[in-house]
Amino acid sequence: MKKSDKPNRKAEFEKYAEGRHGFLTASIVLSGISAIMSVVPFYFIWLVVRDALDGSTDDLVFYGMMACATALASILVYIGALMISHIAAFRISKNMKKALIRHVLALPPGVLDEDGTGRTRRVIQDSVESTHEFIAHNLPDLAGSKVLPVAIVVLLFVFDWRLGIAAMIPVILAIYTSTSMMGKSAMQESMAMWNNSMADVSNQTVEYIRGISVVKIFQQTVGSFQNLKRSVDSWAEYCQSYTEMARRPMTEFFTLINGCITFVVAGAVVIIELLEGGGVSNTLIASVVFYIIFTPLISTLMMRIMFTSDQVYRVDDALSRINGILAMEPLAETEDPQEPEDCTIRFENVTFSYSSEACPAVKDLTLEMRQGTITALVGPSGSGKSTVAGLASRFWDPQEGRITLGGKDLRDVSTRTLRGMECFVFQHNHLIKGTVLDNVRMGRPDATIDEVNAALESSQCLDIIEKLPDGLDTLIGPGGVYLSGGEVQRIAMARAIIRDSPIIIMDEATAFADPENEHLIQKAFEELARGRTVLLIAHRLTTVMNADSICVMDNGSIVESGCHEDLMSRNGRYRMMWDDYQKALSWKVKGAVA
């Protein structure tokens, strides 16, 4: 996804504040007040030191109590600022996540595949969390980091401007040394590279974990690990190069900042020897003691400014990524929706590619899936079968040609109508963490128990329910039970049956099923397909031999079509695939007992 231009942070936060708009301002104001109050105790400390050196003890207790009181007041005001900022942060992050989820749900199902689910998850989770952390903690600190330097500079020059200059010299030098590391353009570029690297690692990790069972079965762990390893190595190289770049300026920065006391002491020596003629007044001693006590605050302030600046660039990058998802446009909805006349799907000279640089996944495709018939797509991987299924469900719009449903262009059919007419059974079906009943009712939430049981019976799931400890109320997933791939497919079939959509699209539903589950899935499919328009994608040719029309695809085009008997008689591509498939079924391991 592309990052949008640099966002206006306050305007972005205000969009999601929803009744908490004033909280951000209140937090900033209170934090600024707290910053000013935090330097006041040092004034009373100076008074304590001065009077102690002068031998005047009358007001020492009062000055000490005032120092404690103002320090406590500063802390309480800052806590108030944090409480308010946290309230705003929770509201904003909640609404931000809701907006992202709503927008993602409105996007065509295929659009997020271009960036990968790992990247999208990272934006929704991590980028929103970055904004939450910034608002809750860094926004008040940002206000304080702008007010506190002014207060510190004022206080540095109130008691002895000469010592104030001595204390400021290392600060100025430290700021200069950190410019190469903390410069605006450098930090923005570094933050973008960091997030890009982490997003890629997240994406590759998700994809690797999803396929880890297949990887282990085929003993491809080392080879399949390469993509993830390259992502981690790239991230590690970036971290190392940035660390090496920042090592020298960081060392100089910390050395100078933590050496403020050295400059103050050296400044005091110069003042005493050159300017005071070797004489030392109690006021000068009090000022030196004060600056020795006070200058560590400069180190704390500089560290706060540095880390706050880092968070500013981090949240800007997070907002850009959030806006990148929100900028993805859903497929255009027609203003004059039309109702399909029937459930026939037609592809008319359709060409589609996933990007302008990629080769077409489907080229000049013409195909008719007549109402009430089963149309099967077969062919090698990458031939365009799943793309045709996605186009039929309007996961994307074709660049050329058109697709019609019941004589109406899919672009003229509302998404609600289309989703109500079609049901998709994927190759990889996912069951939600919930009961079996919850999962089946995803097809139709208002279904009765009897209807759910009927759907489970039709999808050959009764053997699954009988062995579950709590039947329909058995929890699936973490904390419950896990089902095999074939069992998950049958539950998905029940979900599709209870939905009772007139159009069924099945994409490799038996791809990973064992023979027993394949047989049961096939029986469930026969029940599901009865009287419906079905688009069936399969590699196992025995699954499609009873289809009304079988289309053989290669390189995005249909090279053969017809029923099983017709295609077998032609001795063409389908016959070759069938013979190879039957030969594969007859393979035996040498020495195995029949």
N, C-alpha and C positions, 0 to 999 in steps of 0.2 A: 504494500500500500504506500501511497505517496504521502509525504508529510505536507501539511498545509503551511502557509506562512506563519511567522511567529505570532502566537495568540496574545490578546490582551488579557492578562491573568485575571484582573479584577472583574472585567466584563464576563469572562468565561465562568468564574465562580458565581457571579450574581445570577447567571442563567439557571443555575441549579439550586440556588439558596432557598427558594420556596418558603417565604416567611421568616427567613433568618438573614435578610439582607443587611440589617443594621448591626448584626453581630460581628461581622468582619471589621467594620469601622471601629466599633467599640473595643474590640480586642487590640487593634493597632494603637488606638489612643491610650488605653490603659498600659500597654507595654511601653509606650513612649514615656508616660508619666513614671512608671516603675524605673526606667533607665535613668531618668533625671534624679529620682529619689535615691538611687543606689550609690551616687557619688557624695550625697550629703553627709553620710556618717564619717567620711574621710575628713571633712572640714572640722567636725567636732573632735576627731582624733588629733588633728593638728593643734586645736585649742588645748587639748589635754597635755600634749607634749610641751607646748609653749609655756603653759602655766606651771607645769611640773619643773621645768628648767628655771623658771623665774622664782620658784619657791612659793607660788600662790596656790593654795589647795582649796580655797573656798568653793570654787565652782567645778572642781574635778568630777565630783559625783554627778552633778547635773549634766555636764558635758558627756560623761560616759553613758548616762541613761538616755540622753538624746541620740547618741550614736546608735545605741541598741534599738531604740524606738523607731528611728527612721529606717534602719536596716530591715527591721521586722515589717514596717509598713510597706517598704519596697517589695518584699517577698510576697506579702498578702495581695498587693495590687497585681503583681505578676501572676500569681495563682489565679486570681480573678480573670485576667486576660486569657490564660490557658483554658480555664473552664469554658469561657465563652467561645473561644476558637474551636474547642473540641466539639461543642454542640453544633456549631456551624459546619465543621468538617464532616461529622457523621451525616448530617442532612445532605450536604453537597455530594459526598461520595455515594450515598444511597441513590440519590436521584440521577447521578451520572451513570451508575451501573444500570439502573432501570432504563435510561435513555438508550444506552448501548445495546442492551438485550432486546429492547423493542425494535431498534433499528436493524439489528442482525436478523431478527425473526421476519422482518419485512423484506429482507434482501432475497433474491433468488437463491435456492439451495446450493447452486453450484458456484456462486461468486466467491465464496470464501476459500474454495479449494485452491485458488490461484496463489494465496499467501500461506495457506496451511493453517490447520486448527491451532497449532502450537503458538503461532504468532498472534492470532486473534485472542486466544486465551490469555496470553501475556499482556496484551493491551487492556482487556477487560479487567483482569485481576491486578497485575502489577502496576500498570500506569495509573489506574484509579487509586490504588493504594499510595502511590507517590504523591498524588494531589492531596489525599487525606492527610498524609504525614506533613506535607508542606503547610496546609492550612492550620492543622492542629498545633504544630510546634514551631515551624520555621517562619510563618507569617508574623507572629508576635516578635520573634527574635529579629526578623528583618527590620521591623519598626524600631526595636531597641538598638540595633546595630547602626541605624542612621542617626538616632538622637544621642546615643551615648558618646560617640566621638566628639561631638560638639561640647557636651558637658565636661568630658575629660580634658579637652584642650583648654577650655575656660579655666578649669581648676588647676591645670598645670601652670598657667601663667598668673594665677591670682597671688600666690605666695612668693614666688621668686621666678621671674621670667627667665633668668639666666639658667637656672636648673631645669626649667620647662623646656628650653631649647635643647639642653643636653639630653633630656628624656625623649625628645621628638626625633633626634638624629637617627637612632636605630630604627625607629618606626618608618621614617621616610625611606631609608635604605632597604628595609624589609619589603616595603610595598614595591619598590623598584625591582628587586630580585624575583619577586613572585609574578611579575607581569607576564613573562613568557609562559608561565604555567596557568595563571588565572585570568589571562586576557579574555575578553568577551568572545572573540571569534575562535580562539583556541579551545575554550571550555565548551562552546556550543558544538564544535566539530568533535571533540572528544566524547561528549555525552551522546551524540548521535551514533558514533562508532560503537560505543559501549552498548547502547540499547540494541543496535542492529546485531551485534555479535551475540548478545544474550537472547534475543528473539530467535536467531538462527539455531542456537543451541537448544532452546526450548522446543522449537519446531521439530528438530531432528530427534530429540529425546522422545517426544510424543509418538512420532512415526515409528521409531525403533521399538518402543515398548509395545505398541499396538501389534507389531508383527513378530514379536520375540518368540512366540510359540512355533510359528512356521520356520523361523530362522533356526531354532534349536533342532527341530525335527529333521531338517535337511542339512544339519551340521555346517551352516554357513555363518557361524557367529563372527569369525574373524573378518570375512569379506564384507558382511552386511554392516559391520561396525565402522567401516571406513568413513561413511558420510558423517556419522556422529563424531567420530574421532577428528575428522577435518574441521568440523565446527568448533569443537573444544580446543583444538590446537590453534585455530585462528583467534579465538577469544583469548587464549593464553598468551599468544604472541603480542596481541594488542596490549594486554595488561603489562607484560614485561617491557615492551617498548615505551609505554607511557610512564611506567615506574622509573625506567632508566632516564627518561627525559626530565622527570620531575625530581630526581634524586638530588642534584646539585642545588637548584633553587629552593627546594624544601629545606635542605640542610642549612643553607645560608639564611633562609627566612627564620627558622626556629632559633638559630644561633643569635641572630640580631635581636629578635623579639625577647628572648630570655636573657639577653645581655643588657637590658635597659638599666638595671641597677649599676652595672659596671660604668656605663656612661654617666650616670648621676654622680657616682662617687668620684669619677675622674673630673667631672665638671665642678664638683665641690672643691676639689684640691686646687684646680686652676683658679677658681674664684677666691679662695682663701689666700693663695700665694701671690697671685698677680693683681687681683682687684681689691682685696681687703688688706693687703700689706701684712699678711700673716695673722691678723686679728680674727677672732671668732666670736660672733654674738650669739646670744641664746636664740634669737629669731632665726639666724642662719642654721644653727644646729637643729632647731625644730623643723625647719623647712627640709633639711637633708633627711632627717628621720622620716618626715612625712613622705617625701618622694621615694624613699627606699620601701616604705610600706605600700605606697600607692602604685608604683610602676608595674608590679605584677598584674594589676588590673588591665594594663595595656595589653599584656600578653593574652589574657583571657578574651579581651575584646577583639583582638586581631584574629584569634582562632575562631571566634564566633562569626566574624565577618567572612572569613575564608570558607567555613563550612556552610554558612547561609548562602553565600554566592554559588557554591556547588549545588545546593538544593534548588536555587532559582533556575539554573540551567537544566537541572533534572526535571523540574516540574514543567518548564517550557517544552522540553522534548516530549514529556508524557502527554501534555495537552495537544501537541501537534499530532501525536499518534492517535489519540482519541478522536480528534477531528478528522483524521484520515479515514477512520472507519465510518464516522457519521457522514463523511462526504461521498461515500459509496452510494450511488443512486439506485434505488429499486427499479425493476423494470416498470416502464411507464404503464399506468392504469388508464384504460380508455374512459372517456367522459360519457360515452354512449354505449354501455355494455350490451352485448347481444347474447341471446340464448341459443345454444346449439340445437339443431333440429334432430340429431341423433348422436350416436357414439362412434361414428366412423372418423378415423384419423387419416389425413392425407398429407404427405410431404410432396411439395411441388417444386422441383428443381432447387432443392435446399443446399446451400453451401454454408459451412460454419467452421471457424477456427477460433481457438482459445485466446489468441492474441494476434496483433497485426504482423508480428514477425514469424509466427508459427505456420507450419503447413496446415492446410485445411484438414480437420478431423472428419468432415463429411463433405463430399464434393458432388454437386449437381444431382442430388438424390431425389428420386421420385418413388414414392411408396404409398400403398393404400392398405390400411388395416380396417377391414369392413366390420360393421357392427355385428356382434355375436360370434365372431370368428377368432381363432387363435393364429397369430402371426409370430413366427419364430425367426430370430436372427442368430446365425451361426457364422463362424469365421475365426481367424487367428486373433490373438490379443493385439490390441492397437488398430483393429480394422474399423472401429467407429461404432460398434454395437451399443456400448453404454452411452455414447454421445447422442445417438438417435433416441434412446430412452429418455435422456435428460431433456432433449429438445421437445419431445412429445409431452413432457410435463412442464414445459416452459421454464426450465432451470436457466436457460439463456434464450435469446432471440437470434435467429439466423442472420448472417450478413446479406445473404441473397436468397431469393425464393420466399415461399411462405408455407406455413403449416396450418391446416384447418381442422377444426373439430366440429362435426355436424354441419359442415359447409361454412362455418364462420372462422375467420382468421383468429388464431389464438390470441393475438394482440387486441382483438375486439371482444374477448371473453374475459369477464372479471376473474381475478385470482380466486375469490371465494367460490365462484361457480366451478372453476377448473379443479380446485382442490376437493370440492364436494363430489366431483364426477370421477376422479382418479384415485387409485390407491397404489402405492409403490411398495413392493417387497424387495428389499435390497439384498445384495450378496452378504454384507456384514450388517446384520440387524442388532440393535441394542435394546436391551430391556432396562427400564428405569429401576432405581432402587425403590422397591415397593412390593406389594403382594402380586401373585399371579392375577388376581382379580383386577388390580389397578392397571396392570400391563395390558390385559385384554381390553379393558374399558377405554384405553387410549383411542381405540378405533371408534367408539361411540360411548361417551361418558354416561348417557342416560340408559344404557342397556340394563335389563333386568338380570337376575341371577340365572333364570331359566335360559335366557338368550345367550348368556356367557357360556353356560354348560353345553348348549346346542352347538355353539361355534367351536368349542373345544372338542366336542365329539366329531364334528365334521372335519376338523384339522388333525384328527388322529392323535389327540393329546390326552386321552383318558388314562393311558398307562403312566403318563408323567404325573398326572394329578393324584393317581392312586398311591404312588410311592412317596409323595411329599408329606411331611409330618402334619401339616395343618391344611392340606388340600388347597383350595382357592386362596386361603388366607396365609399361605406360606410366603415368607419374605424372600425375595430374590436379591442376591448381591451381598455386599458386606454385612455381616451379622446374621445372614440367612443362608440359603443354599445356592449353589451354582449349577447351572444346566449346561449340557454339552451343546456344541454348535448346531447339531441337527435338532435338538430339543428346542433351542432358541428359535430356530427357523419355523418349527411347527407352532410355537406360541405366536410368532409373528403372523403366520397364516390365519390363526384364530382371530387375531386383531383385524386382519384384512377382511375375513369373512363377516365379522360382526359389523364392520363399517358398511358393507353391502354397496360398494361403489360399482357403477356399471362398467368401469374401465379398470383393468388390472395390468400393471407393468411389473414384471418379475425379472430382476437382473441377477442371474447366476445364483438362484435360491438354493440349489443343491451342490454348489461348488465344493464345499468342505464337509459334506455329509457322508457318513459311512453307508455301506449298502443297505443296512436295515432302515436307517433314518431316511435314506434316499427313497426307498420304497414307500414309506409312510408319507413323506413329503409329496411324492407323486400322487398318492391317493388324495391327500388334502388339496393338492392343486386341481385335481379333476373336479372336486366339489366346489372349489373357489371359482373355477373358470366357467362353470355351467351357465350358459345364457349371457355371458359377458364378452366384451371386447378385450382381448388379451394380447399384450406384447410380451413375448417370452424370449429371454436371452439365455443361452446355455452352451457349454462346451461339450457336455455329455449328450451325444446325438440320440441316444435312446429316449431322452427326455422330450425331444421335439418331433419324433417320427410321426406322431398322430396329429400334429398341427395342420390346420387348413392350408397354410402357406408357409413355406420355409424360404428365407432369403439368405443367400450366402454373400457375406460382405468381405471386401478386401480393399485396403487403402481408402476407406471412406466411401466406397461405391458398392452397389449390388451387382455381383457378377453372374448370379444365377438365382432363379426363384421358381417355385412350384411346390407341389406336394411331394411326399417322400418317394412314392412309387415313380412319379414322373421324373424326379431328379435322378433316381437310381438308374432309370432307363437311358439317360443321356450320357452316362459314362463321363461326366465332367468333373468339376471341382468337388461337388458334394459327394459323388460316388468315391472319389479318391479319399476324401476325409472319412467317409463311412468305413471303407476297407481298412484304412489305417487305425481307426478306432476299434474295429473288431479284432484286428491283429494284436493291438495292445491289450485287449481283454483276455486274449489267449496266452499272453506271456506267463511263463513260470520261472521261478528261480531254479537254476540247474541243480539237480539232485533232490528237489523237493518232492514229497509224496503227494500224489493227486488225491 
